[in-house]
Amino acid sequence: MKYILKDKKPVPCKDLLAWADAFENSENQVAFDRIEDIQISTVFLGVDHAHGQDGPPMLFETMVYGGELDKQTERCSTWDEAEVMHKNMLQRVQDSLS
């Protein structure tokens, strides 16, 4: 299932062309931080990464690039959850450096 964002809220979108246009022309980055050479990025994926499993769609992803936590990934369902998830991952990265 594909989704677009409307006012930071995921909305199902069945029309592939409408989805592609909305995805290309909207702000999909929730947050980005860099600590030394480590990057922490949280984005709206536009596609449900729960892959049909029970539960809410997994539409947002936080990933770490570099450092001890390189490639650590977490996913969630809403923009608000994604903001919290990003802050938590940022703290994990900071803790890994001490």
C-alpha positions in Angstrom: 0.0 0.0 0.0 1.3 3.4 -0.9 0.7 6.6 1.1 1.1 10.4 0.7 1.4 13.0 3.4 -1.3 15.6 3.9 -0.5 18.0 6.7 2.1 15.5 8.0 -0.6 12.8 8.2 -0.2 9.6 6.0 -3.2 9.1 3.6 -3.6 5.9 1.5 -3.1 6.6 -2.2 -4.2 4.0 -4.8 -3.3 6.0 -7.9 0.3 5.3 -8.7 0.9 8.5 -10.7 -0.7 10.7 -8.0 1.4 8.9 -5.4 4.6 9.4 -7.4 3.9 13.1 -8.0 3.0 13.8 -4.4 6.0 11.9 -3.1 8.4 13.7 -5.4 6.9 17.1 -4.7 6.6 17.0 -0.9 8.9 17.3 2.1 9.5 13.7 3.2 12.4 14.4 5.7 11.2 14.5 9.3 14.6 15.2 10.8 18.3 15.0 10.1 21.3 15.3 12.5 25.0 14.9 12.1 27.4 14.2 15.0 31.0 14.1 13.9 30.9 11.8 10.9 27.7 10.1 11.9 24.4 10.9 10.2 20.9 10.2 11.7 18.1 10.5 9.2 14.3 10.1 9.6 12.1 10.1 6.5 8.6 9.3 5.3 8.9 6.2 3.1 5.6 6.5 1.3 5.2 2.7 1.2 4.1 0.4 4.1 7.2 -1.5 5.2 5.1 -3.8 7.5 4.6 -5.8 4.3 1.1 -6.9 5.2 1.8 -8.0 8.7 -0.7 -7.3 11.4 -0.7 -3.9 13.0 -0.3 -0.3 11.7 1.6 0.5 8.6 5.3 1.2 9.0 5.7 4.5 7.0 8.6 6.3 8.7 12.2 5.2 9.1 15.1 6.4 11.2 18.5 5.2 10.1 22.1 5.7 11.3 24.9 6.1 8.9 28.4 5.6 10.4 29.7 5.0 13.9 29.0 2.1 16.2 25.3 2.1 15.4 25.8 2.1 11.6 22.8 0.8 9.8 20.6 0.7 12.9 17.1 1.2 11.7 13.7 1.8 13.3 10.3 2.3 11.8 7.0 3.7 13.0 3.5 4.8 11.7 3.1 8.5 12.3 5.0 11.8 11.9 4.8 12.4 15.7 6.1 9.0 16.5 8.9 9.6 13.9 10.0 12.8 15.7 10.2 10.9 19.0 12.0 8.0 17.3 14.5 10.4 15.8 15.3 12.0 19.1 15.7 8.6 20.8 18.1 7.4 18.1 20.0 10.7 18.3 20.4 10.1 22.1 21.5 6.5 21.4 24.2 7.8 19.0 25.4 10.4 21.5 25.5 7.7 24.3 27.6 5.4 22.0 30.2 8.2 21.7 30.8 8.6 25.5 
